[in-house]
């Protein structure tokens, strides 16, 4: 399954892209499940981000490896690829793409995931959509015009 959410923001695409750091990661964390950040190397190939999902009943480890990063005159992106995933996920890829949009930018969250069971992927879709839609107001607040 794939989700592609687009959020227009008011800052330049490179300023937005360069702000994808640990501080922004923490601001984007959903209220549930709670995330405990165990490791955050950054967004360059070879970097690792490791979290613990805390459901209140059980905790699950989630480790992602940054596999790609590219910057051009019109866009910039990095991809995190799931290495250790919580059940029922078997595959996870998140492309963090920022494109030019006039004097502002558009943040694209492009998520591809699979549980290995198509019906379960479909059932998870509304939950994934809700989790990532929560990022929109955070992005818009963090990246509002600064002058």
N, CA, C and O atoms as a GROMACS GRO file, in nm:
protein
  588
    1UNK      N    1   0.085  -0.119   0.000
    1UNK     CA    2   0.000   0.000   0.000
    1UNK      C    3   0.088   0.123   0.000
    1UNK      O    4   0.200   0.123   0.051
    2UNK      N    5   0.034   0.227  -0.059
    2UNK     CA    6   0.109   0.353  -0.059
    2UNK      C    7   0.019   0.470  -0.020
    2UNK      O    8  -0.095   0.480  -0.065
    3UNK      N    9   0.073   0.556   0.064
    3UNK     CA   10   0.010   0.683   0.102
    3UNK      C   11   0.098   0.793   0.044
    3UNK      O   12   0.221   0.780   0.040
    4UNK      N   13   0.036   0.902  -0.001
    4UNK     CA   14   0.114   1.018  -0.045
    4UNK      C   15   0.041   1.142   0.005
    4UNK      O   16  -0.059   1.185  -0.053
    5UNK      N   17   0.093   1.199   0.113
    5UNK     CA   18   0.035   1.320   0.170
    5UNK      C   19   0.119   1.440   0.131
    5UNK      O   20   0.242   1.434   0.133
    6UNK      N   21   0.053   1.549   0.095
    6UNK     CA   22   0.122   1.671   0.053
    6UNK      C   23   0.081   1.785   0.146
    6UNK      O   24  -0.037   1.806   0.172
    7UNK      N   25   0.181   1.857   0.196
    7UNK     CA   26   0.154   1.970   0.285
    7UNK      C   27   0.226   2.094   0.234
    7UNK      O   28   0.349   2.099   0.237
    8UNK      N   29   0.152   2.194   0.187
    8UNK     CA   30   0.217   2.319   0.146
    8UNK      C   31   0.262   2.398   0.269
    8UNK      O   32   0.189   2.409   0.368
    9UNK      N   33   0.383   2.452   0.262
    9UNK     CA   34   0.438   2.534   0.370
    9UNK      C   35   0.496   2.662   0.310
    9UNK      O   36   0.510   2.673   0.188
   10UNK      N   37   0.529   2.758   0.396
   10UNK     CA   38   0.564   2.892   0.348
   10UNK      C   39   0.714   2.919   0.339
   10UNK      O   40   0.753   3.029   0.300
   11UNK      N   41   0.797   2.824   0.374
   11UNK     CA   42   0.941   2.848   0.368
   11UNK      C   43   1.003   2.779   0.247
   11UNK      O   44   0.946   2.687   0.190
   12UNK      N   45   1.122   2.826   0.209
   12UNK     CA   46   1.198   2.772   0.098
   12UNK      C   47   1.225   2.623   0.116
   12UNK      O   48   1.247   2.576   0.228
   13UNK      N   49   1.223   2.549   0.006
   13UNK     CA   50   1.235   2.403   0.015
   13UNK      C   51   1.364   2.358   0.081
   13UNK      O   52   1.364   2.256   0.152
   14UNK      N   53   1.474   2.428   0.061
   14UNK     CA   54   1.601   2.386   0.124
   14UNK      C   55   1.600   2.415   0.274
   14UNK      O   56   1.656   2.337   0.352
   15UNK      N   57   1.539   2.525   0.315
   15UNK     CA   58   1.528   2.553   0.459
   15UNK      C   59   1.443   2.445   0.526
   15UNK      O   60   1.475   2.399   0.636
   16UNK      N   61   1.336   2.405   0.458
   16UNK     CA   62   1.249   2.300   0.511
   16UNK      C   63   1.325   2.168   0.517
   16UNK      O   64   1.325   2.101   0.621
   17UNK      N   65   1.389   2.130   0.408
   17UNK     CA   66   1.461   2.003   0.403
   17UNK      C   67   1.569   1.996   0.511
   17UNK      O   68   1.586   1.894   0.577
   18UNK      N   69   1.642   2.104   0.527
   18UNK     CA   70   1.751   2.106   0.626
   18UNK      C   71   1.701   2.103   0.770
   18UNK      O   72   1.779   2.080   0.862
   19UNK      N   73   1.572   2.126   0.789
   19UNK     CA   74   1.515   2.125   0.925
   19UNK      C   75   1.470   1.985   0.968
   19UNK      O   76   1.421   1.968   1.080
   20UNK      N   77   1.486   1.886   0.882
   20UNK     CA   78   1.448   1.750   0.920
   20UNK      C   79   1.556   1.693   1.012
   20UNK      O   80   1.647   1.623   0.968
   21UNK      N   81   1.543   1.726   1.139
   21UNK     CA   82   1.641   1.686   1.240
   21UNK      C   83   1.569   1.620   1.358
   21UNK      O   84   1.449   1.594   1.352
   22UNK      N   85   1.642   1.595   1.462
   22UNK     CA   86   1.585   1.528   1.579
   22UNK      C   87   1.473   1.610   1.642
   22UNK      O   88   1.372   1.556   1.686
   23UNK      N   89   1.491   1.741   1.647
   23UNK     CA   90   1.390   1.828   1.708
   23UNK      C   91   1.257   1.818   1.632
   23UNK      O   92   1.151   1.806   1.693
   24UNK      N   93   1.262   1.823   1.497
   24UNK     CA   94   1.140   1.811   1.418
   24UNK      C   95   1.081   1.670   1.433
   24UNK      O   96   0.959   1.656   1.443
   25UNK      N   97   1.165   1.569   1.435
   25UNK     CA   98   1.119   1.431   1.452
   25UNK      C   99   1.036   1.420   1.580
   25UNK      O  100   0.929   1.359   1.580
   26UNK      N  101   1.084   1.479   1.688
   26UNK     CA  102   1.011   1.474   1.815
   26UNK      C  103   0.877   1.548   1.806
   26UNK      O  104   0.777   1.501   1.861
   27UNK      N  105   0.874   1.662   1.736
   27UNK     CA  106   0.750   1.738   1.721
   27UNK      C  107   0.646   1.661   1.640
   27UNK      O  108   0.526   1.675   1.662
   28UNK      N  109   0.693   1.578   1.546
   28UNK     CA  110   0.603   1.503   1.459
   28UNK      C  111   0.552   1.373   1.522
   28UNK      O  112   0.465   1.307   1.465
   29UNK      N  113   0.605   1.337   1.637
   29UNK     CA  114   0.565   1.212   1.701
   29UNK      C  115   0.417   1.216   1.738
   29UNK      O  116   0.370   1.314   1.795
   30UNK      N  117   0.344   1.109   1.705
   30UNK     CA  118   0.200   1.106   1.736
   30UNK      C  119   0.176   1.091   1.886
   30UNK      O  120   0.265   1.047   1.958
   31UNK      N  121   0.056   1.127   1.933
   31UNK     CA  122   0.026   1.109   2.075
   31UNK      C  123   0.017   0.962   2.115
   31UNK      O  124   0.044   0.925   2.229
   32UNK      N  125  -0.022   0.877   2.018
   32UNK     CA  126  -0.029   0.734   2.045
   32UNK      C  127   0.002   0.658   1.918
   32UNK      O  128  -0.048   0.696   1.812
   33UNK      N  129   0.081   0.552   1.923
   33UNK     CA  130   0.156   0.511   2.043
   33UNK      C  131   0.268   0.609   2.074
   33UNK      O  132   0.319   0.677   1.984
   34UNK      N  133   0.306   0.615   2.199
   34UNK     CA  134   0.416   0.703   2.238
   34UNK      C  135   0.545   0.649   2.180
   34UNK      O  136   0.566   0.528   2.170
   35UNK      N  137   0.632   0.741   2.140
   35UNK     CA  138   0.760   0.703   2.083
   35UNK      C  139   0.871   0.739   2.179
   35UNK      O  140   0.878   0.852   2.229
   36UNK      N  141   0.957   0.645   2.204
   36UNK     CA  142   1.079   0.672   2.281
   36UNK      C  143   1.193   0.666   2.180
   36UNK      O  144   1.221   0.561   2.122
   37UNK      N  145   1.258   0.779   2.160
   37UNK     CA  146   1.368   0.786   2.064
   37UNK      C  147   1.494   0.726   2.126
   37UNK      O  148   1.543   0.775   2.228
   38UNK      N  149   1.544   0.619   2.066
   38UNK     CA  150   1.663   0.551   2.116
   38UNK      C  151   1.789   0.595   2.042
   38UNK      O  152   1.898   0.597   2.100
   39UNK      N  153   1.773   0.630   1.914
   39UNK     CA  154   1.889   0.669   1.832
   39UNK      C  155   1.841   0.753   1.716
   39UNK      O  156   1.743   0.720   1.650
   40UNK      N  157   1.911   0.862   1.691
   40UNK     CA  158   1.881   0.947   1.576
   40UNK      C  159   2.013   0.997   1.520
   40UNK      O  160   2.074   1.090   1.574
   41UNK      N  161   2.057   0.935   1.410
   41UNK     CA  162   2.185   0.975   1.349
   41UNK      C  163   2.170   1.093   1.255
   41UNK      O  164   2.261   1.174   1.242
   42UNK      N  165   2.056   1.104   1.189
   42UNK     CA  166   2.035   1.210   1.090
   42UNK      C  167   1.965   1.156   0.968
   42UNK      O  168   1.894   1.055   0.975
   43UNK      N  169   1.984   1.223   0.853
   43UNK     CA  170   1.912   1.184   0.732
   43UNK      C  171   2.004   1.161   0.613
   43UNK      O  172   1.966   1.183   0.498
   44UNK      N  173   2.125   1.118   0.640
   44UNK     CA  174   2.219   1.085   0.533
   44UNK      C  175   2.226   0.933   0.516
   44UNK      O  176   2.202   0.860   0.612
   45UNK      N  177   2.257   0.886   0.396
   45UNK     CA  178   2.266   0.741   0.376
   45UNK      C  179   2.359   0.676   0.479
   45UNK      O  180   2.470   0.723   0.504
   46UNK      N  181   2.309   0.567   0.538
   46UNK     CA  182   2.384   0.497   0.642
   46UNK      C  183   2.342   0.537   0.782
   46UNK      O  184   2.371   0.465   0.878
   47UNK      N  185   2.272   0.650   0.795
   47UNK     CA  186   2.224   0.692   0.927
   47UNK      C  187   2.111   0.600   0.972
   47UNK      O  188   2.038   0.543   0.891
   48UNK      N  189   2.097   0.586   1.104
   48UNK     CA  190   1.996   0.499   1.163
   48UNK      C  191   1.908   0.581   1.257
   48UNK      O  192   1.955   0.667   1.331
   49UNK      N  193   1.778   0.551   1.252
   49UNK     CA  194   1.682   0.606   1.347
   49UNK      C  195   1.617   0.486   1.414
   49UNK      O  196   1.565   0.397   1.348
   50UNK      N  197   1.622   0.486   1.547
   50UNK     CA  198   1.569   0.374   1.622
   50UNK      C  199   1.475   0.426   1.729
   50UNK      O  200   1.510   0.514   1.808
   51UNK      N  201   1.354   0.370   1.730
   51UNK     CA  202   1.255   0.411   1.829
   51UNK      C  203   1.195   0.289   1.896
   51UNK      O  204   1.206   0.176   1.848
   52UNK      N  205   1.131   0.316   2.008
   52UNK     CA  206   1.053   0.214   2.076
   52UNK      C  207   0.910   0.266   2.077
   52UNK      O  208   0.882   0.374   2.130
   53UNK      N  209   0.819   0.189   2.020
   53UNK     CA  210   0.677   0.223   2.024
   53UNK      C  211   0.621   0.172   2.155
   53UNK      O  212   0.629   0.052   2.184
   54UNK      N  213   0.565   0.260   2.236
   54UNK     CA  214   0.512   0.222   2.366
   54UNK      C  215   0.361   0.230   2.362
   54UNK      O  216   0.302   0.338   2.358
   55UNK      N  217   0.297   0.112   2.363
   55UNK     CA  218   0.151   0.106   2.351
   55UNK      C  219   0.081   0.112   2.487
   55UNK      O  220  -0.041   0.129   2.493
   56UNK      N  221   0.157   0.100   2.594
   56UNK     CA  222   0.097   0.094   2.727
   56UNK      C  223   0.085  -0.049   2.774
   56UNK      O  224   0.080  -0.076   2.894
   57UNK      N  225   0.081  -0.142   2.680
   57UNK     CA  226   0.073  -0.284   2.713
   57UNK      C  227   0.206  -0.352   2.680
   57UNK      O  228   0.260  -0.429   2.759
   58UNK      N  229   0.255  -0.322   2.561
   58UNK     CA  230   0.378  -0.382   2.512
   58UNK      C  231   0.456  -0.278   2.434
   58UNK      O  232   0.398  -0.186   2.377
   59UNK      N  233   0.586  -0.292   2.432
   59UNK     CA  234   0.672  -0.204   2.354
   59UNK      C  235   0.729  -0.279   2.235
   59UNK      O  236   0.756  -0.399   2.242
   60UNK      N  237   0.746  -0.205   2.125
   60UNK     CA  238   0.799  -0.263   2.003
   60UNK      C  239   0.914  -0.178   1.951
   60UNK      O  240   0.907  -0.055   1.954
   61UNK      N  241   1.017  -0.242   1.903
   61UNK     CA  242   1.132  -0.173   1.846
   61UNK      C  243   1.107  -0.146   1.698
   61UNK      O  244   1.052  -0.231   1.627
   62UNK      N  245   1.148  -0.028   1.652
   62UNK     CA  246   1.138   0.008   1.510
   62UNK      C  247   1.270   0.072   1.473
   62UNK      O  248   1.308   0.175   1.530
   63UNK      N  249   1.339   0.013   1.379
   63UNK     CA  250   1.468   0.065   1.334
   63UNK      C  251   1.460   0.092   1.184
   63UNK      O  252   1.420   0.005   1.107
   64UNK      N  253   1.499   0.212   1.144
   64UNK     CA  254   1.503   0.248   1.003
   64UNK      C  255   1.643   0.290   0.964
   64UNK      O  256   1.716   0.351   1.043
   65UNK      N  257   1.679   0.257   0.842
   65UNK     CA  258   1.807   0.294   0.784
   65UNK      C  259   1.782   0.395   0.673
   65UNK      O  260   1.695   0.375   0.589
   66UNK      N  261   1.859   0.503   0.673
   66UNK     CA  262   1.848   0.599   0.564
   66UNK      C  263   1.926   0.540   0.446
   66UNK      O  264   2.046   0.516   0.455
   67UNK      N  265   1.855   0.518   0.335
   67UNK     CA  266   1.916   0.448   0.222
   67UNK      C  267   1.951   0.540   0.106
   67UNK      O  268   2.040   0.510   0.027
   68UNK      N  269   1.880   0.654   0.094
   68UNK     CA  270   1.905   0.746  -0.017
   68UNK      C  271   1.886   0.888   0.030
   68UNK      O  272   1.812   0.916   0.125
   69UNK      N  273   1.954   0.979  -0.039
   69UNK     CA  274   1.937   1.123  -0.015
   69UNK      C  275   1.981   1.194  -0.142
   69UNK      O  276   2.087   1.164  -0.196
   70UNK      N  277   1.899   1.287  -0.190
   70UNK     CA  278   1.935   1.361  -0.311
   70UNK      C  279   1.881   1.502  -0.303
   70UNK      O  280   1.771   1.525  -0.252
   71UNK      N  281   1.959   1.597  -0.354
   71UNK     CA  282   1.919   1.737  -0.357
   71UNK      C  283   1.941   1.789  -0.498
   71UNK      O  284   2.049   1.773  -0.555
   72UNK      N  285   1.837   1.850  -0.555
   72UNK     CA  286   1.848   1.913  -0.687
   72UNK      C  287   1.803   2.059  -0.673
   72UNK      O  288   1.775   2.106  -0.563
   73UNK      N  289   1.798   2.128  -0.785
   73UNK     CA  290   1.755   2.267  -0.784
   73UNK      C  291   1.606   2.287  -0.758
   73UNK      O  292   1.562   2.400  -0.736
   74UNK      N  293   1.528   2.179  -0.761
   74UNK     CA  294   1.383   2.191  -0.744
   74UNK      C  295   1.327   2.104  -0.632
   74UNK      O  296   1.212   2.122  -0.591
   75UNK      N  297   1.408   2.008  -0.583
   75UNK     CA  298   1.356   1.919  -0.478
   75UNK      C  299   1.471   1.858  -0.400
   75UNK      O  300   1.587   1.860  -0.442
   76UNK      N  301   1.435   1.804  -0.284
   76UNK     CA  302   1.531   1.734  -0.200
   76UNK      C  303   1.455   1.622  -0.129
   76UNK      O  304   1.339   1.640  -0.091
   77UNK      N  305   1.521   1.508  -0.111
   77UNK     CA  306   1.454   1.399  -0.042
   77UNK      C  307   1.554   1.308   0.027
   77UNK      O  308   1.673   1.306  -0.006
   78UNK      N  309   1.502   1.233   0.124
   78UNK     CA  310   1.575   1.119   0.179
   78UNK      C  311   1.472   1.010   0.204
   78UNK      O  312   1.353   1.035   0.222
   79UNK      N  313   1.522   0.886   0.203
   79UNK     CA  314   1.435   0.770   0.220
   79UNK      C  315   1.479   0.692   0.343
   79UNK      O  316   1.597   0.660   0.359
   80UNK      N  317   1.382   0.663   0.430
   80UNK     CA  318   1.412   0.571   0.541
   80UNK      C  319   1.343   0.438   0.512
   80UNK      O  320   1.225   0.432   0.476
   81UNK      N  321   1.420   0.333   0.530
   81UNK     CA  322   1.377   0.196   0.500
   81UNK      C  323   1.374   0.119   0.631
   81UNK      O  324   1.473   0.113   0.704
   82UNK      N  325   1.258   0.060   0.661
   82UNK     CA  326   1.244  -0.017   0.784
   82UNK      C  327   1.335  -0.139   0.786
   82UNK      O  328   1.340  -0.214   0.688
   83UNK      N  329   1.406  -0.158   0.896
   83UNK     CA  330   1.494  -0.273   0.914
   83UNK      C  331   1.435  -0.370   1.015
   83UNK      O  332   1.427  -0.490   0.991
   84UNK      N  333   1.396  -0.316   1.128
   84UNK     CA  334   1.327  -0.394   1.232
   84UNK      C  335   1.193  -0.325   1.253
   84UNK      O  336   1.188  -0.208   1.291
   85UNK      N  337   1.085  -0.398   1.227
   85UNK     CA  338   0.951  -0.338   1.228
   85UNK      C  339   0.861  -0.404   1.330
   85UNK      O  340   0.876  -0.522   1.360
   86UNK      N  341   0.766  -0.326   1.384
   86UNK     CA  342   0.669  -0.386   1.477
   86UNK      C  343   0.567  -0.467   1.398
   86UNK      O  344   0.538  -0.435   1.282
   87UNK      N  345   0.512  -0.571   1.460
   87UNK     CA  346   0.407  -0.645   1.392
   87UNK      C  347   0.285  -0.554   1.376
   87UNK      O  348   0.260  -0.470   1.463
   88UNK      N  349   0.209  -0.567   1.271
   88UNK     CA  350   0.216  -0.669   1.167
   88UNK      C  351   0.298  -0.627   1.045
   88UNK      O  352   0.296  -0.696   0.944
   89UNK      N  353   0.371  -0.515   1.053
   89UNK     CA  354   0.444  -0.466   0.936
   89UNK      C  355   0.559  -0.559   0.897
   89UNK      O  356   0.632  -0.610   0.982
   90UNK      N  357   0.572  -0.580   0.766
   90UNK     CA  358   0.685  -0.656   0.712
   90UNK      C  359   0.772  -0.571   0.622
   90UNK      O  360   0.890  -0.602   0.600
   91UNK      N  361   0.714  -0.463   0.569
   91UNK     CA  362   0.789  -0.374   0.479
   91UNK      C  363   0.750  -0.231   0.509
   91UNK      O  364   0.633  -0.200   0.533
   92UNK      N  365   0.850  -0.142   0.507
   92UNK     CA  366   0.826   0.000   0.531
   92UNK      C  367   0.929   0.082   0.457
   92UNK      O  368   1.050   0.059   0.469
   93UNK      N  369   0.880   0.178   0.380
   93UNK     CA  370   0.968   0.277   0.317
   93UNK      C  371   0.897   0.411   0.325
   93UNK      O  372   0.779   0.423   0.293
   94UNK      N  373   0.971   0.513   0.368
   94UNK     CA  374   0.915   0.649   0.380
   94UNK      C  375   1.007   0.744   0.307
   94UNK      O  376   1.122   0.765   0.345
   95UNK      N  377   0.954   0.801   0.200
   95UNK     CA  378   1.029   0.902   0.124
   95UNK      C  379   0.985   1.039   0.175
   95UNK      O  380   0.867   1.074   0.165
   96UNK      N  381   1.079   1.114   0.228
   96UNK     CA  382   1.056   1.249   0.277
   96UNK      C  383   1.102   1.342   0.165
   96UNK      O  384   1.222   1.367   0.149
   97UNK      N  385   1.006   1.392   0.087
   97UNK     CA  386   1.036   1.473  -0.030
   97UNK      C  387   0.989   1.615  -0.006
   97UNK      O  388   0.878   1.637   0.042
   98UNK      N  389   1.075   1.712  -0.039
   98UNK     CA  390   1.038   1.854  -0.029
   98UNK      C  391   1.061   1.915  -0.167
   98UNK      O  392   1.172   1.911  -0.220
   99UNK      N  393   0.954   1.972  -0.225
   99UNK     CA  394   0.964   2.031  -0.358
   99UNK      C  395   0.940   2.181  -0.351
   99UNK      O  396   0.869   2.231  -0.264
  100UNK      N  397   1.002   2.253  -0.446
  100UNK     CA  398   0.980   2.397  -0.458
  100UNK      C  399   0.834   2.422  -0.495
  100UNK      O  400   0.774   2.346  -0.570
  101UNK      N  401   0.780   2.530  -0.439
  101UNK     CA  402   0.643   2.570  -0.472
  101UNK      C  403   0.637   2.722  -0.463
  101UNK      O  404   0.596   2.777  -0.360
  102UNK      N  405   0.679   2.790  -0.569
  102UNK     CA  406   0.689   2.936  -0.565
  102UNK      C  407   0.794   2.976  -0.464
  102UNK      O  408   0.908   2.930  -0.470
  103UNK      N  409   0.757   3.064  -0.369
  103UNK     CA  410   0.852   3.104  -0.264
  103UNK      C  411   0.845   3.009  -0.145
  103UNK      O  412   0.922   3.022  -0.049
  104UNK      N  413   0.753   2.914  -0.151
  104UNK     CA  414   0.739   2.816  -0.044
  104UNK      C  415   0.780   2.677  -0.089
  104UNK      O  416   0.863   2.661  -0.178
  105UNK      N  417   0.720   2.577  -0.026
  105UNK     CA  418   0.755   2.438  -0.057
  105UNK      C  419   0.634   2.349  -0.031
  105UNK      O  420   0.537   2.389   0.032
  106UNK      N  421   0.644   2.229  -0.082
  106UNK     CA  422   0.546   2.125  -0.050
  106UNK      C  423   0.622   2.008   0.010
  106UNK      O  424   0.719   1.959  -0.048
  107UNK      N  425   0.577   1.966   0.128
  107UNK     CA  426   0.636   1.848   0.193
  107UNK      C  427   0.551   1.728   0.152
  107UNK      O  428   0.429   1.727   0.171
  108UNK      N  429   0.617   1.629   0.096
  108UNK     CA  430   0.550   1.505   0.055
  108UNK      C  431   0.594   1.394   0.151
  108UNK      O  432   0.713   1.368   0.165
  109UNK      N  433   0.499   1.330   0.214
  109UNK     CA  434   0.526   1.208   0.289
  109UNK      C  435   0.475   1.094   0.202
  109UNK      O  436   0.354   1.077   0.184
  110UNK      N  437   0.568   1.016   0.146
  110UNK     CA  438   0.531   0.906   0.058
  110UNK      C  439   0.569   0.777   0.130
  110UNK      O  440   0.686   0.741   0.142
  111UNK      N  441   0.466   0.708   0.178
  111UNK     CA  442   0.488   0.589   0.261
  111UNK      C  443   0.440   0.466   0.184
  111UNK      O  444   0.328   0.462   0.134
  112UNK      N  445   0.526   0.367   0.176
  112UNK     CA  446   0.491   0.238   0.118
  112UNK      C  447   0.508   0.134   0.227
  112UNK      O  448   0.615   0.124   0.287
  113UNK      N  449   0.402   0.058   0.253
  113UNK     CA  450   0.410  -0.042   0.361
  113UNK      C  451   0.339  -0.169   0.319
  113UNK      O  452   0.257  -0.169   0.227
  114UNK      N  453   0.372  -0.277   0.388
  114UNK     CA  454   0.306  -0.404   0.364
  114UNK      C  455   0.313  -0.491   0.489
  114UNK      O  456   0.413  -0.493   0.561
  115UNK      N  457   0.205  -0.563   0.511
  115UNK     CA  458   0.202  -0.663   0.618
  115UNK      C  459   0.221  -0.803   0.558
  115UNK      O  460   0.241  -0.901   0.630
  116UNK      N  461   0.214  -0.810   0.426
  116UNK     CA  462   0.218  -0.939   0.359
  116UNK      C  463   0.078  -0.995   0.336
  116UNK      O  464   0.061  -1.097   0.270
  117UNK      N  465  -0.023  -0.925   0.392
  117UNK     CA  466  -0.163  -0.967   0.376
  117UNK      C  467  -0.242  -0.846   0.325
  117UNK      O  468  -0.262  -0.749   0.398
  118UNK      N  469  -0.286  -0.852   0.202
  118UNK     CA  470  -0.350  -0.739   0.136
  118UNK      C  471  -0.469  -0.684   0.217
  118UNK      O  472  -0.483  -0.562   0.230
  119UNK      N  473  -0.553  -0.771   0.270
  119UNK     CA  474  -0.668  -0.726   0.348
  119UNK      C  475  -0.624  -0.647   0.471
  119UNK      O  476  -0.683  -0.545   0.505
  120UNK      N  477  -0.522  -0.695   0.538
  120UNK     CA  478  -0.470  -0.625   0.656
  120UNK      C  479  -0.410  -0.490   0.616
  120UNK      O  480  -0.426  -0.391   0.688
  121UNK      N  481  -0.341  -0.485   0.502
  121UNK     CA  482  -0.288  -0.357   0.451
  121UNK      C  483  -0.402  -0.257   0.433
  121UNK      O  484  -0.390  -0.141   0.471
  122UNK      N  485  -0.512  -0.303   0.375
  122UNK     CA  486  -0.629  -0.216   0.353
  122UNK      C  487  -0.690  -0.171   0.485
  122UNK      O  488  -0.731  -0.056   0.498
  123UNK      N  489  -0.697  -0.260   0.582
  123UNK     CA  490  -0.751  -0.225   0.713
  123UNK      C  491  -0.663  -0.124   0.787
  123UNK      O  492  -0.714  -0.039   0.860
  124UNK      N  493  -0.532  -0.133   0.766
  124UNK     CA  494  -0.440  -0.040   0.832
  124UNK      C  495  -0.438   0.098   0.765
  124UNK      O  496  -0.397   0.196   0.827
  125UNK      N  497  -0.481   0.106   0.641
  125UNK     CA  498  -0.472   0.230   0.564
  125UNK      C  499  -0.533   0.351   0.635
  125UNK      O  500  -0.467   0.455   0.644
  126UNK      N  501  -0.657   0.342   0.687
  126UNK     CA  502  -0.713   0.460   0.756
  126UNK      C  503  -0.632   0.500   0.879
  126UNK      O  504  -0.623   0.619   0.911
  127UNK      N  505  -0.574   0.404   0.949
  127UNK     CA  506  -0.491   0.436   1.066
  127UNK      C  507  -0.362   0.506   1.024
  127UNK      O  508  -0.322   0.604   1.087
  128UNK      N  509  -0.299   0.456   0.920
  128UNK     CA  510  -0.177   0.518   0.868
  128UNK      C  511  -0.207   0.661   0.821
  128UNK      O  512  -0.132   0.754   0.849
  129UNK      N  513  -0.317   0.675   0.749
  129UNK     CA  514  -0.356   0.806   0.698
  129UNK      C  515  -0.378   0.903   0.814
  129UNK      O  516  -0.331   1.017   0.809
  130UNK      N  517  -0.447   0.860   0.916
  130UNK     CA  518  -0.472   0.946   1.033
  130UNK      C  519  -0.342   0.984   1.102
  130UNK      O  520  -0.324   1.100   1.139
  131UNK      N  521  -0.252   0.889   1.121
  131UNK     CA  522  -0.123   0.917   1.187
  131UNK      C  523  -0.045   1.023   1.111
  131UNK      O  524   0.010   1.115   1.171
  132UNK      N  525  -0.038   1.010   0.978
  132UNK     CA  526   0.043   1.103   0.901
  132UNK      C  527  -0.028   1.235   0.872
  132UNK      O  528   0.038   1.336   0.849
  133UNK      N  529  -0.160   1.235   0.874
  133UNK     CA  530  -0.233   1.363   0.861
  133UNK      C  531  -0.206   1.453   0.981
  133UNK      O  532  -0.212   1.575   0.970
  134UNK      N  533  -0.175   1.393   1.095
  134UNK     CA  534  -0.145   1.472   1.215
  134UNK      C  535  -0.018   1.556   1.197
  134UNK      O  536   0.004   1.650   1.273
  135UNK      N  537   0.063   1.523   1.099
  135UNK     CA  538   0.185   1.600   1.074
  135UNK      C  539   0.157   1.735   1.007
  135UNK      O  540   0.232   1.830   1.026
  136UNK      N  541   0.049   1.742   0.932
  136UNK     CA  542   0.020   1.864   0.854
  136UNK      C  543   0.021   1.992   0.938
  136UNK      O  544   0.093   2.086   0.904
  137UNK      N  545  -0.057   1.999   1.047
  137UNK     CA  546  -0.056   2.124   1.125
  137UNK      C  547   0.080   2.152   1.189
  137UNK      O  548   0.117   2.268   1.208
  138UNK      N  549   0.155   2.047   1.221
  138UNK     CA  550   0.289   2.066   1.278
  138UNK      C  551   0.380   2.127   1.171
  138UNK      O  552   0.450   2.225   1.197
  139UNK      N  553   0.379   2.069   1.053
  139UNK     CA  554   0.459   2.124   0.942
  139UNK      C  555   0.423   2.269   0.916
  139UNK      O  556   0.511   2.355   0.902
  140UNK      N  557   0.292   2.298   0.911
  140UNK     CA  558   0.249   2.433   0.878
  140UNK      C  559   0.286   2.533   0.986
  140UNK      O  560   0.314   2.649   0.956
  141UNK      N  561   0.285   2.491   1.111
  141UNK     CA  562   0.325   2.581   1.220
  141UNK      C  563   0.477   2.602   1.219
  141UNK      O  564   0.524   2.715   1.229
  142UNK      N  565   0.552   2.494   1.206
  142UNK     CA  566   0.699   2.504   1.209
  142UNK      C  567   0.751   2.582   1.090
  142UNK      O  568   0.846   2.659   1.103
  143UNK      N  569   0.689   2.564   0.973
  143UNK     CA  570   0.741   2.625   0.851
  143UNK      C  571   0.655   2.740   0.798
  143UNK      O  572   0.643   2.760   0.678
  144UNK      N  573   0.595   2.817   0.892
  144UNK     CA  574   0.524   2.936   0.848
  144UNK      C  575   0.627   3.044   0.813
  144UNK      O  576   0.744   3.036   0.851
  145UNK      N  577   0.582   3.143   0.741
  145UNK     CA  578   0.672   3.249   0.695
  145UNK      C  579   0.743   3.312   0.815
  145UNK      O  580   0.683   3.335   0.919
  146UNK      N  581   0.872   3.338   0.797
  146UNK     CA  582   0.952   3.389   0.909
  146UNK      C  583   0.978   3.538   0.901
  146UNK      O  584   1.032   3.595   0.996
  147UNK      N  585   0.943   3.603   0.793
  147UNK     CA  586   0.967   3.748   0.783
  147UNK      C  587   0.843   3.826   0.758
  147UNK      O  588   0.848   3.948   0.748
   0.00000   0.00000   0.00000
